[in-house]
Amino acid sequence: MKLGVKVKENIARTIAEHFTTNEIVNVFIDANITADQSLSAKWRITLDAFGKISTEEGFFHILEEFCHPLNFEGKETTRKDFIDALKKILSYEDIEIKTTDKEVEFIRNDCGWKTSLSKPEQKIKTSIDYVVEAITFFKNEYNKAKISGLVYEYSLGENIDSHNIVNGRDEYEEKFLAIEQLKNARFIIEYEIKCKVESEGCYAWDYAICKIDESKITQKEAPSATEAGVQALTQKVIHEHTHQFKNSIQEKNISLTHKIIEENVISQTLKNKKNDLKSAEIKYDDDNATLEIGNKKCQIPPYKNEHYFCRAMYEHGTNEPIDWSGIYEKMTGYYEAYYGKPSATRANWRVVYDTMDALNKRIKEVVNTDDELFIWQEKTVKRNY
């Protein structure tokens, strides 16, 4: 049985309460899993990394690493509190945790399942894997705003001169070489390396500040000549030429050619017709981060701003105005009970507005519509349909 999103989210929050960003990133990178530090909040970095684990066994191996006693040297009580918190969360999935001084074991009571102590096999990444990883990052970042001329911060890792490299010098070098390859391929127009000192943990992190050629992302590939397409075109040409030949002898009017052109015009008109959201059935699936609109499925980037935006909006009905601050809390993990009400600064509410705008654009492109599912009114958001 697959672990639910809510369970993973609560586990992520528990890890964030007990570990620094540096420690969290270290665990995932040791398991060859990329941790996206641009998400800022520790629980969001953790939850995003959870989504990159392909198997349940792999997920529990990560939890084993967090529970390792070396993470709590001289803090046995803290380790016990951490494991007790995990026990409470996992009890909703009928999973029991057995502990010793050296290790933990996860047991699913409903089927006698337990974790294996053997480490999962790690795939060795090639230089092209790092190139693809970088291209995917730039595509995702570009699609958030879809504005040409922006610069993007690509994380390389702990500053190369540091004595405490988190992701290893090899990982850093491979990422740097991927940027160089993309520069040589003219995907990246120019870049510079900048070092930022992070306040938490007081460590320095290097970023490649890149300007890219957006046309290499937005250009469409020419459609391939399929066998069916070639056959259809051949039949059309033969059909037209056959009738032209017969009619030149029989001296009859040519009508079939006109019919074919007319059908093509009708087909193109139907293709260009925009869909109406008002008449479409719309379903939101939080577990899979999808919006199903009529017969179209719009995939939302899981555990990113658009996902949390949708989660907040679908807790309310249509045409119900939701204050931006409530959505902001869902997206950032900012809770009023701990921090007070979020300040109504432009920087804060623009996070919500920009996310709404990006999501509307995504829906319009997938569904082929001019309608907006969400609208902004005086710092509130409403769902139209």
N, C-alpha and C positions, 0 to 999 in steps of 0.2 A: 504494500500500500504506500502510495506516494505521500510524503509529508506535506501538510497544508501550508499555504503561504503565511497565514497568521502565526503558525508555530515557528516557522523559520524567522519571521520578523521579530518575535519575542526572544528567540535565541540570540539573534543579532544584537538586540538591545542589551541583553544580559552580558554578552561578550564586551560590548562597548563600555559598560559600567566597570569592568574589571581589568581592561587592558588599554594601553596607549595605542595611538595610531601606528607607531613604529612597530610595536609588538604584533599587532593584527596583520599588518602588511607582510611582516617577516614570515608568519605561519603560512600564509597563502602562497607566497613566492617560493618557499621551500617545497611546496606541493605542486609547483609549476602552474599556479593559477594567478592570472593577472588581477591585481587589486587597483581599482580606479580611484585614486586619491583626489581627483577633481570633484568628487561627490561631497567632500569636506566632512560631513558628519560621520563619526566612526561606525555607527550602526548601519548607515546606508552603504558605506564601503564594504562592510561585512556581508550585508544582504545581497548586494550586487555580485560579490565574489561567490556566494552560495549558488547563485543562478548559473554559474559557469561550471559547476560540478555535475558531471553527467550521470553518476550512479549514486544510489543510496549508501553503498559501502564507502565510497569516496567521501561522502558528506560526514559520516560518522568517524572516519579516520581523521578528518579535520578537527572534530570535537575532541577526539582523543588527544590531539596535539595541544589544544587549549587547556585540557585538564591535566597535562603532564606536571608532575610535582616540581620539576626544575623551574617552572614558571612562577612558583610560589615559595621559593626558598625562604625559610624563616617566617612564612605566613601560612601555616597549615590551616588556621581558622578561616582565612580568606578563601583558600582552595575549597574547604568544606562548604562555605557559603555559596560559592560559584556552582559547585556540583549540585547542591540542594536546589538552587534556582533552576538548573537544567532539569532536575528530576521532576519538579513541579510542572514545568512546561511540557515535557515529554510524556507525562502521565496521561495527557489528553489523547495521545496516540497509542496508549497501552504499551509504552516502552519503559523498561525499568533500567536503572543504572546500578551496577555493582562495582564497588570501589575497593582498592587495596592501597597500600602506601606507595605503590609504584605504577599502577595502571587502573584503567576503568574498562568496564565491559557493558555494552548496550544490548539489552535482551528485549525482543518483542514478544509479549506474553500471549498474543492471540494466535501466533503460529510457531512458537518455539525458535524464532529467528534470533541469531546473535551475530555480532560483528566478528570479522576475522582479524587476527592480529598481524597478518601479513600486509605489507605495504602495497598499495596499488601500483601497477606498472606505470611509469611515467614516460610519456612520449618525448623523444629528443627533438627539439625544435631546430629547424634549419634556418639559414639566413633568409630564405624566401618567406618562411613563416613569420619572421619579424617584419618583413616588408608588407605582407598582407595585413598583419596586425596594425601597422601604422596607417595603411590606406583606409582600413575599416574605421579607425579612430577619426581620421579627417572627414570621411564621408558622414559619419554620425554627427560630428560637430557642425559641419556645413549645413546639414538638414535641419538643425535647430533654428537657424535664422534665415538661411538661403539668401545671404547678401554677399556679393562679390567684394573682394578687397580686404576682408578681415584677416587678422592674424590668429594663430592657434597655438596653444601651449601644449606641447607633447612631452609627457613625463619620461625622463631617462632613468631616474633613480637617485640614490644618495650621491651627493657631490663626490666626484671621482677622487678628490684629494683627501676624503674623509678616511679615518681609520676604522670606521664602523659601517662598512657598506652593507645595506640591507639586502639588496637583490644581487649582490656579487658583481665583480668587475666584468665577468664574461657577459652577463645580462646587459649591463650598461653599454659595453662595447658593441654588442649585437644591435641594440636599439639605435645607437649612434650611427653604425654602418648602414642601417636601414634608411635613416634620414639622408645619408650621403647618396645612397643608390637612387632614392626618389628625387634628389636634387639633380643627379646626372641624367635621370630620365625625364627631367623637366616637369615632373608632377609638382615638386616643390620649387618655387621660383627663387626664394632666398630664405635663409634662416640664421639665427644667432643663438648661442647658448647663454642662458641666464641662470644664476643660482639664487634661490629663495631660501631664507632662513625661516623655518616653521616654528611658531611659538611653542607648540606642544612638543616636548621632548628636546627642544633646542637643537634640531638637526638641520643640515643644509641639503636642499634637494635641487637637482639640475633639471631644467626644462629647455627643449628646443623650441624657440619662438619662430613659427613658420608661416610664410605666406605661400599659398598654393595657387595652382592654375585651376580655377573652378570648372573650366570647360571640360577638363578631363573627367570630372565627376558627372556633369550634367549632360554630356553628349550621349546621344542614343546610338546604339549599334544598328547597322543596317540589317533588316530582316533577312533571315537565311532563306535560300530558295529550296523549299521543301518539295518532295516528290509530288505531293498532292497539288501544290500550287502550280508547279510546272505543267502537270497534266491538265489542270483546269484552263490554264492560259493557252495550251496547245489546242484543246477542244474548241475554245472560243474562236481562235484564229481560223481553224479549219472550217468551223461552222459558218463564219462570216464569208470566207472566201468561196465556200461551196455555193452559197446562195447568190453571191455576186456573179459567179460563173454561170449558174443556171439562168439567172434573171437576164444576163446579157444576151442569152440565146432566145429565151421565151418572151422577152420584152415585157416583163411584169415589174411592178413597183417593188423596191426593196423595203421591207418592213421589219425584218428580224434584227438587223443591225441597230435600228432605233430602239427596239425593245430591250436589247442588252444594255445599251447606254442608259436607258431610263431606269432599269433595275439597279444599275450601279449608283445612280444619283439618289435613289430611294434608300439604298443601303448606307450610303455615306451620310445622308440626313439623319437616319436612325442612330448611327454611330455618334454623331455630334450632339444628339439630343441630351440635355442635362436631366439627371434624376432629381426627383422631388423628395426631400427628407420627410416632409409632412405625411406623405402617404406610405412611407416605408416602415417596416417593423424593425425596431432598434433594440438590440440586446447587448448588455455589457457583461463580460466574463472576467472577473478580477483575478482568478487563479491563473488564467492563461494570458492575461493582459491583452484582450481583444475586444473590439467593437464589431458586432455583426449587424450590418445595415442592409436589409433586404437580402439579396443573395451574394453580397460582397462582405468580405472579412477584412477589417482594418487592424493590422498588428501594431500594437503600441510597444515601444521599447520597455521591457519589463524592469521594474524597480528604479525607473527614472522619473523625472518630474511629471511627464505626461500621464504615467501610470498612477501616481499618487493624486494627481489632479482629478482624474476620472473617478478614483476611489472616493474622493471627497464629494464630488458632484452627484454620484449615484447613491449616496446616503440620503439624498433629498429628492423631491419630486420635480416634475417639469414646471417651468415658469416660477420657481421659488428662488428669490434672490439670496445668494449666499455671500456673506461678507468675505472679502479677500483674505482677511487674517486667519479665518478658519481653514481655508484651503492652504494657506502658507504653512500653517502648523503641520498639516498632513505631509506636505512636500519636504519640509526641512527637519521635522522632528522637534520643532520649537513648541514647547508646551507652556501654556499660560500659567499653570499651577506652579511651575518651577521658576520661570523667567519673567512673569508678568506679561501683559499684552504686548504683542510685537509693535514696534514703533511704526507709524504710518509714513515711513520715508518712501521716496520715489524708488530707491534701490530695492526695497522690500516688496512693494506691491507690483513693481514691474516684473519681478520673478513670476508672479501668478499670471499677469497679463500676457507676457511673452510665451509662457507655456500654453495658455489658452489659444493664442494666435497660431502657434506651431501645430497644435492639435487640429484646429479647424482646417489649416492648409493640408495636413496629412489626409483628413477625411475627404476634402474636396477632390484631391488627386486620385484617391483610391476608388471613391464612389462615383466620380464624375458628376459633381453637383456644384451649384453656386450658393446653396443654402449653408448657413452657419449653424452648427449644432449648439454652440455656446456663444453667448454675447456678454459684453462688458457694459455695465451701467453704474456710474457713480461709485466705483470701487466695489461693486458686487458683480457676481457672475450668475447668469441664469442658463438653464438647459432648455432650449426651445422645444425639443421633441422627445 
